[in-house]
Amino acid sequence: MKITGSNSYIKFDFENGYVLKADGEMLVGNKFVVYKDSMKIWEPPHQAEKVTEEQIIDIIEQVKRNTNENTVQIIFE
């Protein structure tokens, strides 16, 4: 998974054609808050597919496994 973004959003790229963009905000202390309720629809060309609650849980687990003290800490709310 590749994670990119800006001060107001984050993108989770699964490198299989599926990309999820979520709203959020950068905080002081190298932290980013992701608003889980914005994780609803995949980016094109999969925009017709909704993101399931199971997929959101899986994304959160993958992010937790791939972050460490040297990366931006991603918090889901």
C-alpha positions, 0 to 999 in steps of 0.5 A: 500500500502506498499512502500519499496526501496533503494537509486536508486529504489522504490517499490509500493506493493498493497498487492493484487499481484501487485507490481510496481518498479520505478527508482529514487534517494534518495536526502538529506533531507529525499526525494526520487525522482521517475522517472515517465517514469520508471513506465511502467510494473508491477513486475512478475507475472503481467509483461505482463501488462502495467501500464496505465496513469490512474493507475500512477495517482492513485498511485501518489494520494495514495502515497500523502495520505499515506505520512506525515512529519514523512515519506520519502517525495516522489516526482514524476518527 
